[in-house]
Structures are given as structure tokens and as C-alpha cells.
């Protein structure tokens, strides 16, 4: 199961970096506009990105363990017959 946890962690990190890279120009515009942190975080665009990241993370957490288990079964199928 540790392999599955490592796989989930690396996939979620990749997802977060992808969303951060996509939202970077928008965050720079907010920085130039000198808006406060609370004003920036409560805008619809930023809230949408946060929700999108959370939903994607939940999907990955739900999908990776069964896929990892399937990969283990397929990888060890030939080794069990001795």
C-alpha cells in the first residue's frame, strides 16, 4: 500500500503545480492590482480554481488505489505460477 500512497502524492503534486501554472498570469494580475488577500481569495475565478483542484484531488485519491491494485495483479500474474 505504500506504493499507492507515493503514487497518489506525486500525482496530486503534479496536479497542483499544473493548476498553479495555469493560474499564474491571473495571480500576477491580482498582484499588480494590489488587492488584499481576502479580496483575491474570495473572487469567483480563484474560488473556481480552488474547487477544481479539490475535485481533481478527490478523483485521484479515489482512482489511484484500484488502478495500483490492478497493476500489482497484472505484474505478479506470471510470478505466482511456479
C-alpha positions in Angstrom: 0.0 0.0 0.0 2.9 2.4 0.5 3.5 2.4 -3.3 -0.1 3.5 -3.8 0.4 6.4 -1.3 3.5 7.5 -3.0 1.7 7.3 -6.4 -1.2 9.4 -5.1 1.1 12.0 -3.5 3.2 12.5 -6.7 0.0 12.7 -8.9 -1.6 15.3 -6.6 1.6 17.4 -6.6 1.7 17.3 -10.3 -2.0 18.4 -10.5 -1.4 21.3 -8.0 1.6 22.5 -10.0 -0.4 22.3 -13.3 -3.2 24.4 -11.8 -0.8 26.9 -10.3 1.0 27.3 -13.6 -2.3 27.8 -15.3 -3.5 30.4 -12.8 -0.1 32.2 -12.6 -1.0 35.0 -15.0 -4.2 35.6 -13.2 -2.4 35.8 -9.8 0.1 38.2 -11.3 -2.7 40.5 -12.4 -4.2 40.4 -8.9 -0.7 41.2 -7.5 -0.4 44.2 -9.9 -3.9 45.5 -8.9 -2.8 45.5 -5.3 -5.9 43.8 -4.0 -5.9 42.3 -0.5 -5.5 38.6 0.2 -9.1 38.2 1.3 -10.4 40.0 -1.7 -8.3 37.9 -4.0 -9.3 34.6 -2.5 -13.0 35.3 -2.5 -13.2 36.2 -6.2 -15.2 33.8 -8.3 -12.2 33.0 -10.5 -9.9 32.0 -7.7 -12.7 30.1 -5.9 -13.3 28.2 -9.1 -9.7 27.2 -9.3 -9.6 26.1 -5.7 -12.7 23.9 -6.1 -11.4 22.5 -9.4 -8.2 21.5 -7.6 -10.0 19.9 -4.7 -12.4 17.9 -7.0 -9.4 16.7 -9.1 -7.6 15.7 -6.0 -10.6 13.7 -4.7 -10.9 12.0 -8.1 -7.2 11.0 -8.0 -7.4 9.7 -4.4 -10.4 7.6 -5.4 -8.9 6.3 -8.7 -5.3 5.6 -7.9 -5.7 2.8 -5.3 -7.8 0.5 -7.5 -5.5 1.1 -10.5 -2.4 0.4 -8.4 -4.0 -2.8 -7.2 -4.8 -3.8 -10.7 -1.2 -3.1 -11.8 0.1 -5.3 -8.9 -2.2 -8.2 -10.0 -1.1 -7.8 -13.7 2.6 -7.5 -12.8 2.6 -10.5 -10.5 0.4 -12.8 -12.5 3.3 -14.7 -14.1 5.3 -14.9 -11.0 2.7 -16.8 -8.9 2.9 -19.9 -11.2 5.9 -21.9 -10.2 
